[in-house]
Amino acid sequence: MTMADGKAKSAPYTSRLTFHTGESLEPIDLHFGRFIERLGGEASPSLFLAAAFVSRSAREGNICLDLNDVAGGMAPPEACVSLRQCPDLATWRTDILKSPVVGKPGEERPLILDEASRLYLCRYWEYEAELSRFLIQKGRLQGSRPEWLRQKGIDLERLRDGLRRLFPPSAGETGREGEGRMDWQKAAALTTVLQNLTVISGGPGTGKTVTAAKAIILIVEQSRLLEPSQGKRPRIALTAPTGKAAARLQEVISRIKERWCSDPEIREAIPDRAMTIHRLLGGLPHSSRFRYHRGNPLPVDVVVVDEASMVDLPLLAKLMRALPEQARLILLGDRNQLASVEAGAVLSDICGDPPLNRFSPDFADLVASLTGGDAVTPPLTRSTASPSQIRDCLIELQTNYRFPEESGIHRLSLAVNRGAGESALSILKEKGDDCRWMRIPPAGELSHDLKDTIIKYFKEYMDHIDHAGEYGLLFDLFDRFRILCALRRGPYGVAEINRLCEQILFESGLIRTAGPWYPGRPVMITKNDYGIGLFNGDVGLILPDPERNGEPGAFFRDPGGGLRRFAPVRLPAHETVYALTIHKSQGSEFDNILVILPDRDAPVLTRELIYTAITRARKSVTVWGEEALFIRAVSRRSIRSSGLRDALQCECQPGDRF
């Protein structure tokens, strides 16, 4: 849900939802409301409204409906109930709790109402409750004294040596932290060895995946591969929500282990392949069921999940159910990015409110002692309060190694994260090499204004299509540039921009044949196909296939660096992708991007959307939009209702709240 002013009534992360005349319920919401009312056995306008609002809330990606946000507000006119106004909170709670279809936490009812007046679909409440208990149990440090660490099997000297070797104080890949500043990459890698749960957040370029790769080396070294009688090889799984994100994770892990791991036995223990979460869990074709679950756990000791901000609540809960009790879970992601397309904003909820890196006193002392506490100035922040029951598992990387601090993209991303829309706009207007602003042209002039940009970035790509043997280069050329749109439909949406791109390229002679399978057409898969191994988000190119006498073939990059080819008619649902939505761009990076915002306000225009868009760029970002709308979007947060954050922050024991 989106709120215009960034404020919340009951908590800083809970949005205020107000229904106006133009904000209608969809037919599916009304049908669900009537179904629940009939299931309750008697006419109940209060129950009907609550159920209809829960349905709408779930469609918007929320885990629950906070009745505080709608109590006392106007009822949507299409609801056609006797109530013109929603009941006040106390009356509403009393009314719906009388129904046999509404229960309290722990009861088996279609709807669950908790003490904070959050109303859940039962399955979402179960997912949230299970995930909360899992995280708290997994994130509990059982001890911090050296003798306890040795009892757990941790070789402190080997660990210190590994930290010194993998995170040297000199500048370079491991950091520009320098003396007198905490190396949070080192602290994060250490945490993965000490804890069974580690959550590493940070913006693009902060080295999350590099840190995880080095952490895996430390974990394997602790398994004492060189002394088989005292240990065993850990079973490690690398995974991400999309195929592209899995490929990038695999690439970084392979590069880091070759550079930083000299022992061949340890290198052999680190996997060469990453896969999607669905594939890891053994997703079955045309089914939401998985091969691995609580009754048949995954054969793993360590699971690394990259791009965790894209993982929805149900999928993370199912992954949690499939993990063995003692397995380590490492989550990597940017908590400031857009939440998953499906229900929940799980990574944001797990991380809680800023700032992170506030440990319990015992854990802060342990980290300082093992990372070289005498060089940590100022000392690690020791939080005496208990903002989160898993605070010792939460690390935020703070140094950006991709962009210098004075770069436009870096300053722009910080301004957007602060909600400083006017400052962000000023940075875009500086006319620097890496950030640019342009007012969005009228819809009728889009083709004219896009022409030079399209030809500039796609001409070299199209010119190389007939060069046999250069297909790897073609992917590199194509990924130099991408257009990102906020919307799917409308004159500034993805569908129309892709149509204009094809028109411009055809009129310029760069597309030389008509039809859907012209050489050079980029396609994105939009539906998983487990049979041929293509998944939602995979991007391929239609190119002449030398093995089929130059007939069109669909080529996709293999995670191992090779190419896979398919007959175009075998492709699952797909679409042209010169432009893609900002949501679909998550997990991807491009040298240069053009962000096209609409000329009028829309609920999707939020701070998280703008931040996600600009941080896809490696070299330059150009934004087309309306100044007032851009400033408004940056000031507006996209916040989803859930109880997970409260559950992780409360002082109760695991399961007490649920």
C-alpha positions as CSV (number, residue, x, y, z in Angstrom):
1,M,0.0,0.0,0.0
2,T,1.1,3.5,-0.7
3,M,0.7,6.6,1.4
4,A,1.3,10.2,0.2
5,D,2.9,11.7,3.2
6,G,5.0,8.8,4.5
7,K,3.3,8.9,7.9
8,A,1.6,6.2,9.8
9,K,-1.1,6.1,12.4
10,S,0.1,3.3,14.6
11,A,3.7,2.6,13.6
12,P,6.2,4.2,11.2
13,Y,5.9,1.3,8.8
14,T,2.1,1.0,8.7
15,S,0.4,3.0,5.9
16,R,-2.9,4.9,6.3
17,L,-5.4,3.5,3.8
18,T,-8.3,5.8,2.9
19,F,-11.0,4.8,0.4
20,H,-12.3,7.6,-1.8
21,T,-15.1,7.4,-4.3
22,G,-12.8,6.6,-7.2
23,E,-11.0,3.9,-5.3
24,S,-13.2,0.9,-6.1
25,L,-13.2,-2.6,-5.0
26,E,-12.8,-5.2,-7.7
27,P,-15.5,-7.8,-8.5
28,I,-13.3,-10.5,-6.9
29,D,-13.2,-8.5,-3.7
30,L,-16.9,-8.2,-3.6
31,H,-17.4,-11.9,-4.4
32,F,-15.0,-12.9,-1.6
33,G,-16.8,-10.6,0.8
34,R,-20.1,-12.2,0.0
35,F,-18.6,-15.7,0.2
36,I,-17.2,-15.1,3.7
37,E,-20.5,-13.5,4.8
38,R,-22.5,-16.6,3.6
39,L,-19.9,-18.9,5.2
40,G,-20.6,-17.1,8.5
41,G,-24.2,-18.1,8.3
42,E,-26.0,-14.8,8.7
43,A,-26.1,-11.3,7.2
44,S,-23.2,-9.2,8.5
45,P,-22.3,-6.0,6.6
46,S,-19.3,-5.6,8.9
47,L,-18.0,-9.0,8.0
48,F,-18.7,-8.5,4.3
49,L,-16.7,-5.2,4.3
50,A,-13.8,-6.6,6.3
51,A,-13.5,-9.6,4.0
52,A,-13.7,-7.5,0.9
53,F,-11.0,-5.2,2.2
54,V,-8.8,-8.2,3.1
55,S,-9.1,-9.4,-0.5
56,R,-8.2,-6.0,-1.9
57,S,-5.3,-5.7,0.6
58,A,-3.9,-9.1,-0.5
59,R,-4.1,-8.1,-4.1
60,E,-2.0,-5.1,-3.3
61,G,0.7,-7.3,-1.9
62,N,-0.1,-6.9,1.8
63,I,0.1,-9.8,4.3
64,C,-2.9,-8.5,6.3
65,L,-5.4,-5.6,6.6
66,D,-4.8,-3.3,9.5
67,L,-8.4,-2.4,10.6
68,N,-6.9,0.8,12.1
69,D,-6.4,2.1,8.6
70,V,-10.0,1.7,7.4
71,A,-12.1,1.9,10.6
72,G,-14.4,4.9,10.5
73,G,-13.7,5.6,6.8
74,M,-16.3,5.8,4.0
75,A,-17.4,2.4,2.6
76,P,-16.9,2.1,-1.1
77,P,-20.2,2.8,-2.9
78,E,-20.0,-0.3,-5.0
79,A,-20.1,-2.5,-1.9
80,C,-23.9,-2.0,-1.8
81,V,-24.3,-2.6,1.9
82,S,-26.4,-0.8,4.4
83,L,-23.2,0.8,5.9
84,R,-22.2,4.0,4.3
85,Q,-19.3,4.2,6.7
86,C,-17.0,1.6,8.1
87,P,-17.6,0.9,11.8
88,D,-15.3,2.3,14.5
89,L,-12.5,-0.1,15.5
90,A,-14.0,-1.4,18.7
91,T,-17.4,-2.0,17.2
92,W,-15.9,-3.7,14.1
93,R,-13.7,-6.0,16.1
94,T,-16.7,-7.1,18.3
95,D,-18.9,-7.6,15.3
96,I,-16.6,-9.8,13.2
97,L,-15.3,-11.8,16.2
98,K,-18.9,-13.0,16.7
99,S,-18.7,-14.9,13.4
100,P,-17.5,-18.5,13.3
101,V,-15.3,-17.6,10.3
102,V,-13.1,-15.2,12.2
103,G,-10.7,-16.5,14.8
104,K,-7.9,-15.4,17.1
105,P,-4.3,-16.4,16.5
106,G,-3.9,-20.1,16.9
107,E,-7.4,-21.0,15.9
108,E,-8.3,-22.6,12.5
109,R,-10.6,-20.1,10.9
110,P,-10.7,-18.6,7.4
111,L,-9.8,-15.1,8.8
112,I,-7.6,-14.4,11.7
113,L,-7.7,-11.2,13.8
114,D,-4.8,-10.5,16.1
115,E,-4.6,-8.2,19.1
116,A,-3.2,-5.3,17.0
117,S,-6.4,-5.4,14.8
118,R,-4.6,-6.9,11.9
119,L,-6.9,-9.2,9.9
120,Y,-5.3,-12.0,7.9
121,L,-6.3,-14.7,5.4
122,C,-5.5,-17.8,7.4
123,R,-2.8,-19.1,5.2
124,Y,-0.9,-15.7,5.3
125,W,-1.2,-15.7,9.1
126,E,0.3,-19.2,9.2
127,Y,3.2,-18.3,6.9
128,E,4.0,-15.2,9.0
129,A,3.7,-17.0,12.3
130,E,5.9,-19.9,11.1
131,L,8.5,-17.6,9.6
132,S,8.7,-15.5,12.7
133,R,9.3,-18.5,15.0
134,F,11.9,-19.8,12.5
135,L,13.8,-16.6,12.3
136,I,13.9,-16.1,16.1
137,Q,15.0,-19.7,16.8
138,K,17.5,-19.7,14.0
139,G,18.9,-16.3,15.0
140,R,19.4,-17.0,18.7
141,L,23.1,-17.0,19.6
142,Q,23.6,-19.8,22.1
143,G,26.8,-18.5,23.6
144,S,29.8,-16.2,22.9
145,R,32.6,-17.5,25.2
146,P,35.6,-19.0,23.5
147,E,35.0,-22.4,25.1
148,W,31.4,-22.5,23.7
149,L,32.7,-21.6,20.3
150,R,35.2,-24.4,20.4
151,Q,32.5,-26.8,21.6
152,K,30.5,-25.8,18.6
153,G,33.5,-26.8,16.4
154,I,34.8,-23.3,15.6
155,D,38.6,-23.1,15.4
156,L,39.2,-19.6,16.5
157,E,42.8,-19.4,15.2
158,R,41.8,-20.7,11.8
159,L,38.9,-18.2,11.8
160,R,41.1,-15.2,12.7
161,D,43.6,-16.3,10.0
162,G,40.9,-16.6,7.4
163,L,39.5,-13.2,8.2
164,R,42.9,-11.5,7.9
165,R,43.6,-13.3,4.6
166,L,40.2,-12.6,3.0
167,F,39.7,-9.1,4.3
168,P,43.1,-7.4,4.3
169,P,43.2,-3.8,5.5
170,S,44.5,-2.5,2.2
171,A,42.2,-0.8,-0.3
172,G,40.9,-2.9,-3.2
173,E,38.1,-5.3,-3.7
174,T,37.5,-5.9,0.0
175,G,37.1,-2.2,0.8
176,R,38.0,1.4,1.2
177,E,37.2,1.3,4.8
178,G,40.7,2.1,5.9
179,E,42.1,2.2,9.4
180,G,39.9,3.4,12.1
181,R,36.6,2.3,10.5
182,M,34.8,-0.9,10.9
183,D,35.0,-3.3,7.9
184,W,31.4,-4.4,7.8
185,Q,32.1,-7.0,5.1
186,K,34.4,-8.7,7.6
187,A,31.9,-8.5,10.4
188,A,29.2,-9.9,8.1
189,A,31.4,-12.9,7.0
190,L,32.3,-13.6,10.6
191,T,28.6,-13.5,11.6
192,T,27.8,-16.2,9.0
193,V,30.3,-18.5,10.8
194,L,29.0,-17.8,14.3
195,Q,25.3,-17.7,13.5
196,N,22.8,-20.0,11.8
197,L,21.0,-17.0,10.4
198,T,22.7,-14.0,8.7
199,V,20.9,-11.2,6.9
200,I,23.3,-9.0,4.8
201,S,21.7,-5.8,3.4
202,G,23.3,-3.1,1.4
203,G,22.9,-1.1,-1.8
204,P,24.3,-2.0,-5.2
205,G,28.1,-2.0,-5.1
206,T,28.5,-2.6,-1.4
207,G,29.7,-6.1,-2.0
208,K,27.0,-8.3,-0.6
209,T,27.7,-11.3,-2.9
210,V,31.4,-10.9,-2.6
211,T,31.1,-11.0,1.2
212,A,28.9,-14.1,1.0
213,A,31.4,-15.8,-1.2
214,K,34.2,-15.2,1.2
215,A,32.0,-16.2,4.1
216,I,31.5,-19.6,2.4
217,I,35.2,-20.0,2.2
218,L,35.4,-19.5,5.9
219,I,32.6,-21.9,6.6
220,V,34.3,-24.6,4.4
221,E,37.6,-24.0,6.2
222,Q,35.9,-24.5,9.5
223,S,34.6,-27.8,8.3
224,R,38.2,-29.0,8.4
225,L,38.3,-30.6,5.0
226,L,42.0,-31.1,5.4
227,E,41.3,-33.2,8.5
228,P,38.4,-35.5,7.3
229,S,38.3,-37.4,10.6
230,Q,37.3,-34.3,12.4
231,G,34.7,-32.9,10.0
232,K,32.7,-33.3,6.9
233,R,32.2,-31.3,3.7
234,P,29.3,-28.9,4.1
235,R,26.6,-29.2,1.5
236,I,26.0,-25.7,0.1
237,A,23.1,-24.4,-2.0
238,L,23.2,-21.1,-3.9
239,T,19.9,-19.7,-4.9
240,A,17.9,-16.6,-6.0
241,P,14.4,-15.9,-6.9
242,T,15.0,-15.5,-10.7
243,G,17.2,-17.2,-13.2
244,K,19.1,-14.0,-14.0
245,A,19.8,-13.3,-10.3
246,A,21.0,-16.9,-9.9
247,A,23.3,-16.6,-12.8
248,R,24.9,-13.4,-11.3
249,L,25.3,-15.1,-7.9
250,Q,27.0,-18.1,-9.6
251,E,29.3,-15.8,-11.5
252,V,30.5,-13.9,-8.4
253,I,30.9,-17.0,-6.3
254,S,33.0,-18.7,-9.0
255,R,35.2,-15.6,-9.5
256,I,35.8,-15.1,-5.8
257,K,36.6,-18.7,-5.0
258,E,39.2,-18.8,-7.8
259,R,40.8,-15.6,-6.6
260,W,40.8,-16.1,-2.9
261,C,40.8,-19.8,-2.3
262,S,44.1,-21.5,-3.2
263,D,43.4,-24.9,-1.7
264,P,41.8,-27.1,-4.4
265,E,39.9,-29.3,-1.9
266,I,38.2,-26.2,-0.5
267,R,37.4,-24.9,-3.9
268,E,35.9,-28.2,-4.8
269,A,33.5,-28.0,-1.8
270,I,32.1,-24.6,-3.0
271,P,29.4,-25.2,-5.6
272,D,29.7,-24.1,-9.2
273,R,26.0,-23.7,-9.9
274,A,23.2,-21.6,-8.5
275,M,19.6,-22.1,-9.2
276,T,16.2,-20.5,-8.6
277,I,14.5,-21.1,-5.3
278,H,11.7,-23.0,-7.1
279,R,14.2,-25.3,-8.7
280,L,16.1,-25.8,-5.4
281,L,12.8,-26.8,-3.7
282,G,12.0,-29.2,-6.5
283,G,9.1,-27.3,-8.0
284,L,6.7,-29.5,-9.9
285,P,5.3,-28.5,-13.3
286,H,1.8,-26.9,-13.2
287,S,1.7,-27.2,-9.4
288,S,2.4,-25.0,-6.4
289,R,3.7,-28.0,-4.5
290,F,7.4,-28.8,-3.9
291,R,9.4,-31.9,-3.6
292,Y,11.2,-30.7,-0.5
293,H,9.3,-29.7,2.6
294,R,9.2,-30.3,6.3
295,G,8.7,-34.0,5.9
296,N,11.4,-34.3,3.2
297,P,14.0,-31.6,4.0
298,L,16.7,-30.4,1.6
299,P,20.0,-32.2,1.8
300,V,21.9,-29.0,2.7
301,D,24.0,-27.5,5.5
302,V,24.2,-23.9,4.1
303,V,21.7,-22.0,1.9
304,V,22.6,-18.6,0.4
305,V,19.7,-16.6,-1.0
306,D,20.6,-13.6,-3.2
307,E,18.2,-10.8,-4.1
308,A,16.1,-11.6,-1.0
309,S,14.1,-8.4,-1.4
310,M,12.3,-10.1,-4.3
311,V,11.3,-13.2,-2.3
312,D,7.6,-13.1,-1.2
313,L,6.4,-14.4,2.1
314,P,4.8,-17.7,1.0
315,L,8.0,-18.7,-0.9
316,L,10.4,-17.9,1.9
317,A,8.1,-19.7,4.4
318,K,8.2,-22.8,2.1
319,L,12.0,-22.6,1.9
320,M,12.2,-22.3,5.7
321,R,10.0,-25.4,6.1
322,A,12.4,-27.4,3.8
323,L,15.6,-26.4,5.8
324,P,17.1,-29.0,8.1
325,E,17.2,-27.8,11.8
326,Q,20.9,-27.0,11.9
327,A,21.3,-25.6,8.4
328,R,22.7,-22.0,8.0
329,L,20.6,-19.5,6.1
330,I,22.3,-16.5,4.6
331,L,20.0,-13.8,3.1
332,L,21.4,-11.1,0.8
333,G,19.6,-8.1,-0.5
334,D,18.8,-4.4,-0.5
335,R,16.1,-3.6,2.0
336,N,15.5,-0.3,0.3
337,Q,14.5,-1.9,-3.0
338,L,11.0,-2.7,-4.2
339,A,9.3,-5.5,-2.4
340,S,8.3,-8.7,-4.2
341,V,5.6,-8.7,-6.8
342,E,3.7,-11.2,-4.7
343,A,2.7,-10.8,-1.0
344,G,4.9,-9.2,1.6
345,A,8.0,-7.1,2.0
346,V,9.9,-9.7,3.9
347,L,13.4,-8.5,3.8
348,S,12.4,-5.0,4.8
349,D,10.3,-6.4,7.7
350,I,13.2,-8.7,8.8
351,C,15.7,-5.8,8.8
352,G,13.2,-3.5,10.6
353,D,13.7,0.2,11.0
354,P,17.1,1.8,10.5
355,P,19.8,1.8,11.7
356,L,21.2,-1.7,11.6
357,N,24.6,-2.9,12.9
358,R,23.4,-2.5,16.5
359,F,24.4,-5.7,18.3
360,S,23.8,-7.0,21.8
361,P,26.8,-6.2,24.1
362,D,28.1,-9.8,24.2
363,F,28.0,-10.2,20.4
364,A,29.5,-6.8,19.8
365,D,32.4,-7.8,22.1
366,L,32.8,-11.1,20.3
367,V,32.9,-9.5,16.8
368,A,35.3,-6.8,17.9
369,S,37.7,-9.4,19.4
370,L,37.7,-11.6,16.3
371,T,38.0,-8.8,13.8
372,G,40.7,-6.9,15.6
373,G,38.8,-4.7,18.1
374,D,41.8,-2.5,18.7
375,A,41.4,-1.1,15.2
376,V,37.7,-0.5,15.4
377,T,37.2,3.2,16.0
378,P,34.6,4.2,17.1
379,P,33.7,0.9,18.8
380,L,30.8,-1.2,17.6
381,T,27.5,0.2,18.6
382,R,26.1,-1.7,21.6
383,S,22.4,-1.5,21.9
384,T,21.1,-2.1,25.4
385,A,17.5,-2.0,24.2
386,S,16.1,-4.9,22.2
387,P,14.9,-3.5,18.9
388,S,14.9,-6.9,17.3
389,Q,15.2,-10.4,18.6
390,I,17.5,-11.2,15.7
391,R,19.6,-8.0,15.9
392,D,22.8,-10.0,16.1
393,C,22.1,-11.5,12.7
394,L,21.5,-8.2,10.9
395,I,24.4,-6.5,9.0
396,E,24.2,-3.6,6.7
397,L,27.2,-2.9,4.4
398,Q,27.8,0.8,4.2
399,T,30.7,1.4,1.8
400,N,30.0,1.6,-2.0
401,Y,32.9,0.2,-4.0
402,R,31.3,0.8,-7.4
403,F,30.8,4.5,-7.3
404,P,33.0,7.2,-5.7
405,E,31.2,9.2,-3.0
406,E,31.1,12.2,-5.3
407,S,29.5,10.4,-8.2
408,G,26.1,11.5,-9.3
409,I,24.5,8.0,-9.2
410,H,25.7,7.5,-5.6
411,R,24.5,10.9,-4.4
412,L,21.2,10.4,-6.3
413,S,20.5,7.1,-4.6
414,L,21.3,8.5,-1.2
415,A,18.9,11.5,-1.8
416,V,16.1,9.2,-3.0
417,N,16.6,6.9,0.1
418,R,16.2,10.0,2.3
419,G,13.0,11.0,0.6
420,A,14.7,14.2,-0.5
421,G,12.9,14.7,-3.9
422,E,14.1,18.2,-4.6
423,S,17.7,17.3,-3.8
424,A,17.4,14.3,-6.1
425,L,16.0,16.4,-8.9
426,S,18.8,18.9,-8.5
427,I,21.4,16.1,-8.9
428,L,19.7,14.9,-12.0
429,K,19.7,18.5,-13.4
430,E,23.5,19.0,-12.8
431,K,24.1,17.7,-16.3
432,G,26.9,15.5,-15.1
433,D,28.2,12.5,-17.0
434,D,26.3,9.9,-15.1
435,C,22.9,11.6,-14.2
436,R,20.5,13.5,-16.5
437,W,17.0,14.8,-16.4
438,M,14.5,15.5,-19.2
439,R,10.9,16.5,-19.0
440,I,8.7,13.8,-20.3
441,P,7.6,14.7,-23.9
442,P,3.9,14.5,-24.9
443,A,2.9,11.0,-25.9
444,G,2.7,12.0,-29.6
445,E,6.3,13.1,-29.6
446,L,7.8,10.1,-27.8
447,S,8.9,8.4,-31.0
448,H,10.8,11.6,-32.2
449,D,12.5,12.1,-28.8
450,L,13.4,8.4,-28.4
451,K,14.9,8.0,-31.9
452,D,18.5,9.2,-31.3
453,T,18.8,7.3,-28.0
454,I,17.5,4.0,-29.5
455,I,19.8,4.2,-32.6
456,K,22.8,5.2,-30.4
457,Y,22.5,2.2,-28.1
458,F,21.1,-0.5,-30.4
459,K,22.9,0.1,-33.7
460,E,26.1,-1.6,-32.8
461,Y,24.1,-4.6,-31.4
462,M,22.1,-4.9,-34.6
463,D,25.1,-4.5,-36.8
464,H,26.8,-7.5,-35.2
465,I,23.9,-9.9,-35.6
466,D,25.2,-11.4,-38.9
467,H,28.7,-12.1,-37.4
468,A,28.7,-15.8,-36.7
469,G,30.5,-16.8,-33.5
470,E,29.9,-13.5,-31.7
471,Y,26.7,-14.4,-29.9
472,G,28.3,-13.9,-26.5
473,L,29.4,-10.4,-27.6
474,L,25.9,-9.7,-28.7
475,F,24.5,-10.3,-25.2
476,D,27.1,-7.9,-23.9
477,L,26.2,-5.3,-26.5
478,F,22.5,-5.6,-25.8
479,D,23.0,-5.3,-22.0
480,R,24.8,-1.9,-22.4
481,F,21.4,-0.2,-22.3
482,R,17.8,-0.7,-21.2
483,I,14.7,1.4,-20.9
484,L,12.9,1.0,-17.6
485,C,9.2,2.0,-17.3
486,A,7.1,2.5,-14.2
487,L,3.9,1.2,-15.9
488,R,3.0,-1.8,-18.1
489,R,0.2,-0.1,-20.0
490,G,-0.6,3.4,-21.4
491,P,1.4,5.8,-23.6
492,Y,4.4,5.6,-21.3
493,G,4.1,1.9,-20.4
494,V,6.3,-1.0,-21.5
495,A,4.1,-2.3,-24.2
496,E,3.9,1.0,-26.0
497,I,7.7,1.8,-25.6
498,N,8.6,-1.6,-27.0
499,R,6.4,-1.0,-30.0
500,L,8.0,2.4,-30.6
501,C,11.5,0.9,-30.3
502,E,10.7,-1.7,-32.9
503,Q,9.2,1.0,-35.2
504,I,12.2,3.2,-34.9
505,L,14.6,0.4,-35.5
506,F,12.6,-0.9,-38.5
507,E,12.3,2.6,-40.1
508,S,16.0,3.1,-39.6
509,G,16.8,-0.1,-41.4
510,L,18.3,-1.8,-38.4
511,I,15.5,-4.4,-38.3
512,R,15.6,-5.8,-41.8
513,T,12.7,-8.3,-41.8
514,A,9.2,-8.1,-40.5
515,G,7.4,-10.7,-38.4
516,P,7.8,-11.9,-34.8
517,W,11.1,-13.7,-35.2
518,Y,13.2,-11.1,-36.8
519,P,17.0,-11.3,-36.1
520,G,17.9,-9.3,-33.0
521,R,14.5,-9.4,-31.3
522,P,15.1,-9.5,-27.5
523,V,12.5,-11.6,-25.6
524,M,11.8,-12.0,-21.9
525,I,10.1,-15.2,-20.6
526,T,7.0,-14.4,-18.5
527,K,6.0,-17.9,-17.4
528,N,8.1,-20.7,-15.9
529,D,8.6,-23.8,-18.1
530,Y,10.3,-26.5,-16.0
531,G,10.3,-28.9,-19.0
532,I,12.8,-26.9,-21.0
533,G,14.3,-25.0,-18.2
534,L,13.2,-21.4,-19.0
535,F,11.9,-19.3,-16.2
536,N,10.1,-16.0,-15.6
537,G,12.6,-13.1,-16.2
538,D,15.0,-15.0,-18.4
539,V,16.1,-12.9,-21.4
540,G,17.1,-14.3,-24.7
541,L,17.8,-13.1,-28.3
542,I,16.3,-14.2,-31.6
543,L,19.3,-14.8,-33.8
544,P,20.2,-16.8,-37.0
545,D,21.1,-20.3,-35.9
546,P,24.1,-21.6,-37.8
547,E,23.2,-25.2,-36.9
548,R,19.8,-24.8,-38.7
549,N,21.0,-23.1,-41.9
550,G,20.5,-19.6,-40.5
551,E,16.8,-20.2,-39.4
552,P,15.8,-18.1,-36.4
553,G,16.8,-19.5,-33.1
554,A,16.1,-18.3,-29.5
555,F,19.4,-18.1,-27.6
556,F,19.7,-17.8,-23.8
557,R,22.8,-17.4,-21.7
558,D,23.6,-20.5,-19.6
559,P,24.6,-19.8,-16.0
560,G,27.9,-21.5,-16.7
561,G,28.7,-18.9,-19.4
562,G,27.6,-20.9,-22.5
563,L,24.5,-20.5,-24.7
564,R,21.3,-22.5,-24.9
565,R,19.3,-22.5,-28.1
566,F,15.6,-23.3,-28.7
567,A,13.3,-23.2,-31.6
568,P,11.3,-20.0,-31.2
569,V,8.0,-22.0,-31.3
570,R,9.0,-23.9,-28.2
571,L,9.3,-20.8,-26.0
572,P,6.8,-20.4,-23.2
573,A,4.9,-17.1,-22.8
574,H,7.2,-14.2,-23.6
575,E,7.4,-10.5,-24.6
576,T,9.7,-8.1,-26.4
577,V,12.1,-6.5,-24.0
578,Y,13.9,-3.4,-25.3
579,A,12.1,-1.9,-22.4
580,L,10.9,-3.6,-19.2
581,T,9.1,-2.6,-16.0
582,I,11.2,-1.4,-13.1
583,H,9.8,-4.4,-11.1
584,K,11.1,-6.8,-13.7
585,S,14.5,-5.1,-13.7
586,Q,15.3,-6.2,-10.1
587,G,18.3,-8.4,-10.0
588,S,19.7,-6.9,-13.2
589,E,22.3,-4.3,-14.0
590,F,23.0,-2.4,-17.2
591,D,25.7,0.1,-18.2
592,N,23.2,2.8,-19.1
593,I,19.5,3.2,-18.4
594,L,16.7,5.5,-19.4
595,V,13.8,5.7,-16.8
596,I,10.5,6.7,-18.3
597,L,7.9,7.9,-15.8
598,P,4.3,8.7,-16.7
599,D,3.0,12.2,-17.1
600,R,0.4,11.7,-14.3
601,D,0.4,10.3,-10.8
602,A,0.0,6.6,-10.2
603,P,0.1,4.5,-7.0
604,V,3.2,2.7,-8.1
605,L,5.3,5.9,-8.2
606,T,7.1,5.6,-4.9
607,R,10.5,6.1,-3.4
608,E,11.3,2.4,-3.6
609,L,10.4,2.3,-7.3
610,I,12.7,5.3,-8.1
611,Y,15.5,3.9,-6.0
612,T,15.3,0.5,-7.7
613,A,15.3,2.1,-11.1
614,I,18.4,4.3,-10.7
615,T,20.4,1.6,-9.0
616,R,20.2,-0.7,-12.0
617,A,22.8,1.6,-13.7
618,R,26.5,1.0,-13.7
619,K,27.6,4.1,-15.6
620,S,24.7,6.5,-16.4
621,V,21.0,7.1,-15.7
622,T,18.6,9.4,-17.5
623,V,15.2,10.1,-16.1
624,W,12.3,11.4,-18.1
625,G,9.4,12.7,-16.0
626,E,7.4,15.6,-14.6
627,E,9.2,17.5,-11.8
628,A,6.3,17.7,-9.4
629,L,5.5,14.0,-9.8
630,F,9.1,13.0,-9.4
631,I,9.4,14.9,-6.1
632,R,6.1,13.5,-4.9
633,A,7.2,10.0,-5.8
634,V,10.4,10.2,-3.9
635,S,8.6,11.5,-0.8
636,R,6.1,8.7,-0.8
637,R,7.0,5.3,0.6
638,S,5.5,2.0,-0.5
639,I,4.8,0.1,2.7
640,R,3.0,-3.2,3.0
641,S,1.0,-4.2,6.1
642,S,2.3,-7.2,8.0
643,G,2.9,-8.3,11.6
644,L,6.3,-9.8,11.0
645,R,8.3,-6.7,12.1
646,D,6.3,-6.5,15.3
647,A,6.9,-10.2,16.0
648,L,10.6,-9.8,15.6
649,Q,10.8,-6.8,17.8
650,C,8.7,-7.9,20.7
651,E,10.2,-9.3,23.9
652,C,8.2,-12.5,24.0
653,Q,9.6,-15.9,23.5
654,P,9.1,-17.6,20.1
655,G,5.5,-18.6,19.6
656,D,4.1,-16.6,22.5
657,R,2.6,-13.9,20.2
658,F,1.1,-16.5,17.9
